[in-house]
Amino acid sequence: MWCRPRRIPARRHRAHLWTPASQRFLLDFAEAGGYQDCDAAGIKLYPQHDGDTPESLVALADLIDRTFHGAGVHPALWNTGSAYRAATDRPLDAARSIAYAVRFYLIGMYVR
């Protein structure tokens, strides 16, 4: 995750937000004021496991939103891209690739 700042240098933490330790870091960072001067929180929204559907991102985005709300901050989410492992995940067939691309796009708009 990282902060798109208004007035301060960017803060960055490479986190796999599906894990409890990274979720705790997100909460601690938000509660400590890490997002006070940010327009948006840059988060990598990607499926937890190879082969998960695009809709699985909604659960992660909901968890992030509830974490921010609990910390009293409400930055917009900025999806910064897919997982590093995308190059090594098993490829999808053409039809599924097209369907997933459209669904990933729509989900990205939904969780903003």
N, C-alpha and C positions, 0 to 999 in steps of 0.2 A: 504494500500500500504506500501511497505517498500523497503529499499535500500539494495542491496547486495554490501557492501562497499569493496573498495580496501584497504583503510588505516584507516578508521574511524569506530566507533561503529555504528551498525545498527540503523536506524531511523524508527519508525513505527507509523502509524496512521490507526486506524480502520475506514475505510470509505466505505460507500455504494455509489460507484461512479456513480450510476444512478441519484443521487440527485444533484441539482444545488449547494448546499452548499458544498458538498464534491468535486465536480468538481472545485469549486473556491479554495478550500484548496489545491487541486492538483496543480493548476496553481500557486498559491502563493508560495507553497513549492518549485516548480521547478524554478520559477523566483528568489527566494531567494538563490538559489545555492544548494538546498537540494540534487540534483543528481550529483553534480560536481565530486565527488569521488566515484561514483557507477558504477559497471559493468552492473547491471540490476535493473530494477524497479519491485519489487514483487507486483503484482496486482491480486486480486481475480476477475477473469472473470467468471461471472455466469449470467444466465438469470434474467431479471428484475422481472418477475412474474412467479409464479408457472405455468407450462405448456407451457412457451415460448420455441420456437425451439432453437437448438444450434446456428443457423445462426443469432439470435438476438445479439450474442456476438460481431459480426463483427462491428455493429454500435458503441458499447461501446469502442472497441479497436481502432476504427477510431477516436473517440472523444479524447481518451487518447493520441493517436499519434499526433493529431493536437494540443492538449494542450502542449505537450512536444516541438513540433516544434515551436510553438509560443513563448515558454520560452527560446528557443535556446539550448535545451538539447535533446539528442537522445539515452537514455539508451535502451537496449533490454528489452522487456517485459518478465517477468517470471510469468506464471500463477500459483498462489500458491494454487489453489483448488476451491472447490465449496462453495456455501453459507452455513452459519451456519444452515439455515432453511432446508437444504436438508433432514434432518431426519424427518421433519414434513410435507413436500410437499406430495401431493397425488402421490401414486406410479404409475409408467407406466406399461403397459402390457409388456410381454416378447419381442415381436417383436419390439415395439417402443424403449424399453430399449437398445436392441442391435443396432438398427439404430442410436439412439442418442449417444451412446458411441462412435461409429465410427466417427460420424460427429463432436462431441466435440473434439476428438483427432485431426482430420484433421483441424478443425478451430484453435485449439491451435498451430499447426504447421504453419498455414497461417499467424497468427497475430504476430508471433515472431518478 
